């Protein structure tokens, strides 16, 4: 009973001992040594603190960059919103008073990558900076864009030709990457960790194959690829994921006979578990996610602000996100020890299990012709949809917990006026004539949020009366369950201390004027109380039974149709209650 099964499908024991690691390969390897399961750093665990800046006005972006560089950031990400604005005058303004050799510089733009590279090299010459010292990336990822958008603005083969040309041109910058492989798209679409690993590695192998087939040397191609993984709330498994990723990538690169088979990893906190209601809990989520990424050996890390999923982050949320990393570095000393997870019997075993499952899935994809072929055939999307649906079900029955959303909600909370409801409620639209089925972003709280927003907008908040009768232990437990159940919709919950008989309970329920009355008792007593209560409240309130008693069919024959219990699909039930109460979804 103490063995639990992960989302990836393997069993986790309640504890592990030294003998559980005796047959694990690579258990005795050192940090900085092949196959890099223990990381690429040997003396410490230094990582780069990254923050992205959306570039609409170049002078404003420069001002913000200088500010955050003085507040602990040492990796900048410039997201160019308008490719037509790319020119040397604007980039000179963007990089004014910034010392490229002292930080990591990353630039993303939907197009104009080669022009950006040329401009960047020209500005480096102006600043008289050695090209050998420059770290960062021009973040091209044509396969990733194809996957998330469903099409590219040019044919896929032309996009890969362009990438090969960009990679060749960037050879003069040996520490500068041209492929920022966004494997975080998989976790944000609802995959499990093994799938994110396998799909990311398969994408990486696709890039290696495509670049080397275009006369780019394997060494140059490998040196230009950076992986970006999402980091979720599975604390220990996320640590293991990055360790397994380095192991498997080194195995793949050994097949290309590269001189260096190290993997560069950027981590970013995932969005799939972030919530709109009780939003400050998102800070707790991103904090443990940051810890997992760092202990797993990420080279750089972006902690997204807690409000990223529902509005444009403000100065406060961005400052907190930066400081979350700085606390781990300056106060908790997470940067002092290389591979602190090494030797943990549990993490070493999880690393091995994850690597094994991801490798089998990787080989399965390769057997179908590689990542691009699997994407075009829809195999990748089908598997991701199945995983997302499984996760949706687990959130719906509250097997997976989203604190403040599907468990322990604050039902008095109303949606903040600062929330961009179009962002939360809107469905992403895609262009016509798609080349492949695009990935659909997944957030576990989305169904609950749609229900609560509808309740917030309806004017008068629906109320639920908890009518407690009979066995004091069972009635209290079921009242607590029901309060949490209806609290997920933001209903007003009216509790009671229990009644001696059904008559007292009926009188109190009518006085409450609640739209829903939940009978909370023991399975054995429902037949005694529920029919009388249902008959008395007919037409005056919706009567619900808390539980799933063996007498369900008999109770249904007496007119009781609604039951809530541990196996209920909570969003589906709440949508039904909204409909019965006249709340428009």
N, C-alpha and C positions, 0 to 999 in steps of 0.2 A: 504493500500500500504506500510505501514511502518513495517508490520509484515513480518519477513523473516523465511525461513525454513532451519533448520540445515541439515547436512548430515545424521543425525540419524532419520530425518523425523518428528521432532516436531517443532511447531511454537514458535518463540521468539518474544515477544512484544517489542515495542520501549522503553518502560520504565516500571518499576514495583514500586508498592507502598506497604506500610506496610500491608494493608489488604490482599495482595497476599501471605503473609506468614502465615496467621492466621491458616490455616488448614493443614499446613505442619507438619508431625510427627517429633519428636526429635528436634524441633526448639529451645527448651529451655534447651537442655542438655549442659553440661560443658565439656571442654577439659579433656581428660584422663578418661572419663566415658563412659560406654556402651551406645550406640552402636558405639562409637569412630568416629562418623561422623566429630567431631571437632578435631580429632587427638589424639595421645597418649601422647603428652607432655603437661604439665600444666604450666610451668614457662617461657618457651621460645620456640623458633622454631629452635633449633640447628639441623643441619643436617651434614652428613659426606661428605666431598669432595673426590670423588673417581677418580682414574686414573688407567687404566689397562696397564700392561707391558707384551709384548710378550717375553716369555722366550725361547731363542734359546741357549744362552750361559749363564750359571747360574751366573758367576762372573759379567758379564756385566749387567744382570738384577738387581743384588744386588746393583751395583754402581748407576744405574739409580734410584732405589727405594730410596736409601739414599739421593740422590739429590732432588727428588721431595718431600720427606718428610720434607725437610728443606725449601720447597717453598709453603707450605700451604696444601698439601694433607694429609688427615688423614684416608684414606681408600685405601688400595692397592689391585689391582686385578692382580694376576699372572696367565697368560695363558700359560700352559705348552704345547709346540708344539709337543714334542716327548715323548709319554708315556713310552717308553723303557728307557728314561734317568732318570726316577724316582728312586732315591736311597738316602740313608741318607747322603752320602758324598756331593752330589749336593745340597740337601736341607739345609745342614749345611752352605754351601757356600751362598745359596740364602738368608738365614735369618741372616747372620753375621751382628752384630752391630745393628740389628733391634730389638726393644722392643715390642714384640707381645701384651703385656698388655696395651700399650699406644695407639694403633691404631686398626683399623679393618683390618683383613687379609683374603683375599678371593682367593681361588685357583681353577682354572678350568683346567681339563685335560680330553681328550677323553679316559677314562679308568684309571685303577690303583687308584681309589678313596679310597678304603680301605687301600691300601698300603700307600697312602699319609697321611691318618688319623693316622695310626700307627707311621709313621716317625715323623709327626708333634707333636704327644703326647710325643714321646721320646725326641725330641728337647726341648719341653717345660719343661720337667723334668730336662734336662741338664741346662737350664737357670734358674731353680728353680722359675718358674712362676706358680701362682695359676691358675688352670684350670677354676676356677669360674669367672675369670676376662677376659677370652679370648673371643673376639667378631670376627665374620667373618663367613666364609662358605667354605665348599668344594662343589662346585657348580654342583651337579648332577641334571640332568633333562632328564631322559630316554624318557619320552613321548614327550618332546620338540624336542629331537634329532630325534625321529621317525617321527615327523611331518615335520621337516625341511629337513631331508635327505631321507625320504621315507622308511627307514629300519633301524634296529639296527644290530650291529655285532653279537648279540645273540638274541634268542627269547624274545619277549616282557615280557612274564611271568617271564623268568629268569632274565631279567633286573630289574623287580620290586622286585623279591626276593633279588637281590643284593642290591637294594636301602633300603629295609627293614633291611637287615643285617648292612649296613652302618649307618642307622639311630639309630639302637640299640647300635652300638659300640660308637656312638658319644654322648650318654647320659651323659658321664662324663664331657662333655663340654656344660653346660646348655645354654650358649649364642651363641653357634656355630650352624649354619644351615647346612643342608645336601641337601635340595631341593631348587634350585634357579629357580623358575618357570618363564620361559622367555615369558611372555605375549607380550613383545615388538615385537616378531615375527609376531604377528597378524597385528599390525599397520604398520610394514614394508612390509607386503604383501598386504596392501590396504584396511583394514577394517575401519569402522567408530568407534567412541569411545564406543558406546553401545555394539558393537560386540566384541571389544577388552576386555571390562569388562566381558561380559557374557562368552566368551570362556576362559578367564583367570580364572574366578571363577569356571567354570566347570572343568578345569584342576586341580585346587586346590582341589575341591571336589573329583575328581578321585583319586588323591594322598592320601587324607584322607581315602577314602574307601579301596583302595588297601593296605595301610599300616596297618590300623586297622584290616583288614581281615587276616593279617599275624602276628597277636598277638602283634602289636605295640600299646601301649595305645594311646587314642585320644589326651591326653595332650602332650605326647612326640611327636607325629606326627605333631600336630599343631605348636609346638614350633620349629620345624625344617624346616618349609616352609617359604621361602621368595619370594615375588612377584616382578618381574621386569617389569614395564610398560614403554612403549614408550611415549614420550611427544612431541606432534606436535604443530602446529602453531595456533590452536584454543585457544587463551589465556584464556578466562574465562571458556570455557567448559573443558579444561584440568585441571584447578583448581577443578572444580566440579567433574571430573572423579575420582580423588583420594579420595575425600570425600565420594563419592558414593561407591567406592571400599571397604573402611573400614566398612561402614555401612552394606553392603551385606555380607561381609566375617564374620562379627560378628554374623549375623543371621544364616549363614551356620554352624558356629562352635557351636552355641547354640544348634543346633540339635544333635551335638556329645557330648553335656554336658561337654565341656572343662572348666577348671577353668579359663583360660585366652583366650579371643576371640579377642585379638588384632592382627592386620595385620602388618607385617613388609614390607615396600615398598622401593624398589630401583627404581629410575627413570633413564632413559637414553634418550637423545635427539634422535628423530627419523631420519631415513635416507630417508624416502619416499619423502620428500620435498626438499632434498638437490640437488644442481646443480653444473655442471662442468663449465659452462660459467658464467661470473660475480661472481666468487666463494666467494668473500668477503661478499656478501649478506648473505651467510650461517652463518656468525658470528651474524648477526642481528637475523636470525631465531633461532639459538641456545640460544641467550640471552633471548628472550621472552619465549622460551621453558623452560629454567632453572628457570625463574621467576615463571612460572605456576607450575612447579613441587614443588618448595620450598613453595609457598603460599598454595599449596594443601596439604602440610604436608609430603612430601617424607622424609624418614629416611636417605637415601643416594642418591647421584646424580652423574652420569657420564655425563659431557658435552663432546661429541665427537668433535675432532678437525674439523675445517671447511672443510678440504680437505680429510677427511676420505673416502669419497665415490669414489675418483678417484686417490689416490696415498697413499703411506705410509706417514703418518704425520711426519713432521720434528720438530725440537726443537721449532721453532717459533710458529707453529700452536698448538702444545701441551701446550706451555706456555700461549698463549692466552686463550685456553680452560680452563686451571686452573684458570687464573686470572678473567675470567668471573664470576666464582662462588665467588672468594675472594672479588671482588668488591661488589657483592650483600651482602656479609656477613660483610666485614670490613668498607665499605663506605655507603652502603644503609640500613644496619641494618635489613636485612630480617630475621635475626636469633633472634630478640628480642621479638616478639609478637606471642604467640600461636594462631593458626587459625585466621589470620588477615582477612580472607574472611567472617567470621561469621557475620550474620546480614545483609549482602548484599542481598537486596530483589531479585536481579537478580540471583546471584550465588546460593542462597538457592533454588530458583525455578528450576534452571537448574540441580542442584544436585538431586532434587526429580524426575525430568523428566528422567534423565539418569538412576537413580537407578531403576525406574519403568520399563523402556524399557529393561534394561539389565537383570532384574530379570525375566521378561516374557520369554526372549530368553533362559536364564539359565534353566528355568523350561521345556522349549520345548526340550532342549538337554537332560535333565535328563529323560524326558518322552520317549526318544529314546534309553535309556539304558546307558546314561552317555557319557562322552567325548570320551573315547576310542572307543566305539561302533559307535558313530557319525563320528569319524575320519576314522574308517575302512570302513564304508558305503559310505564315500565321502561327507556326508552332510555338514560337516564343510568346506571342500575345495570348494564345490560348492557355498556356500554362500560367501566365501571370494573372489572367482573369480568374482562373480556378483558385489560385492562392488568395487573391483579393476577396473572392466570395467566401472562402473559408474563414478568413479573418473577420469579414463583416458579420458572419454568423456568430463567431465567438464574442464579438462586441455586443451583438444583439441579445444574446442570452446571458451576457455579463460574465462569461467564462474568462474573457480578457477584460481587465479593469482599466477604465479611464477615470481617474479620481476627479470628482467634481462634475463629471458628465454622466456616466452610467452607474457610478457608485458614489454615495455620499454627496449628492448634488445639493447646492444651496438653492432651494426652490423659491427663495425670496428675491433672488438676483434677477434683474432685467438686463437685457442686452444694452451695452454701452452705446451712446450716441456716436462714438468715434469709430465703431465697427463699420467697415465697408460691406454692407449686406450683399451687394452685387458680387463681391469677391467670394463671400461665403456661400450664397445661394445659387449663384450663376453656374451653369454648366458650360464647360469649355466647348467652343465651336471650332470646326475644322473646315478647311477649304475643300472644294470638290476635286474630283479626279485624283484621289490619293494613290500613292504608289504602294503603301502598306497600311495596315490598320495601326493607328497611333496608340501609344500607351495612354491610359486614362488615369490621372492622378487619383489617389485613394487617401481619404482621411477617415479614421475609425469613428470620429465624433460627428461626422457630417449629418447622418440620419437624425441623431438626437437634436442637433442644432436647428435643423429645419422645423422640427416639431416645436421646440421651445420658442423660436422666433415667431411662429404662427400664433402661439399662445400669448406672447408679449404684445402682438399687434391686435389681438381680438377685443381689447378694451377691458372687459371684466374678466378677471382671472378665474377659471373654473375651480371649484372647491370639491374636496373629497373628504367624506366623514368616515372615520375608522370606528366601526361599531364592534366593540370587544365584548365577547360573551364566553362563558364556560371556563374551561381549563385555563388557569391564569398564566402558566408558562407558555402554552401554545398560542394563546390569544396575543400575548405581548410580543412574542417572536414574529408572528404573522403581521401584527400591526407595524412593527419596525420594517419588515420586508415591504409592506404596502406603501409606507411613507417614502421609502427610497425609490420604489417603482414609479409612483406618480410624481415624485419630486424630479425625476428625469425629464418630465414635460413642463416643469415649473408650475404645476397645479398647487393651489393652497391646500394644505393638509390639516384637517381638524382631528386631533387625537382625542381619545377618551380614556378613562381609567378602568372601564369595564362596568357591565350592568348585571343585575341579579337575574333578570329575565328578559325575554324578547320584547315585552311591552315597554319597558323602560328604554330599551335601546331604540325602538321605533320612535318613541316620543322625542328623544334627544336628536335623532337623525332628522326628523321633520323640522324641529326647531332650528337646526343648523342651516336649513335651506340649501344644503349641498346638492350638486348635480349628480354626484356619484357617492354611493354608500358601499363600503367594503366590509363584508362580514368576516371578522377575524375570530376563529375558534379552532377547535381540534377536529380532525377528520371524523371522529366518532360522533361529534355533537352537531354536525352540519344538518343532518336530516331532521334533528330535533328543532333547530331554530330557523334555518334558512327559508323554508317554504312560507312560514308565517310572516317573516320580515318581507320577503319578496311580494307577497300578496298585499300587505299593508302599504307598501311603497310604490305599487304599480302606477305608472303614469306620473309619479312625483319625483323619482330619482332612478338612476341606473344602478342596479344591484349587482355586486361583484362578489365572488367567493375567493378568499385568499387561500390558495392551496390547490392540490390535485387529488382529492380523496377518492377512495375506491368506489364511492357512491355517486360518481359523476353522472352516469347515465340516468340513475333514478332522480337526481336533482334536476337534470335537464328535462325530464318528463314532467316536472313540477314547475317548469318555466324559468329555471335559472340557467342561463346560457354562457355567462362570462366568468372565466376562471383565470387567475394570475398565479404563476408559480415559477419555480427555478428554471424550467425548460421553456418558458414563454419567450417568444420573439418580442422583446420589449418595444422596439420602434413600431413594429407592425400593430401591436396591441394599442399603443398610444395614438397612432394615426386613426385607428378605429374609434377610440374614445373621443378624439377631436371631432371626427365626423358626426358621432352621435350627439355631441354637445353643440354642434353648429360652428365649430372653429374652422375657418377656412385655411387649408394648407397652401 
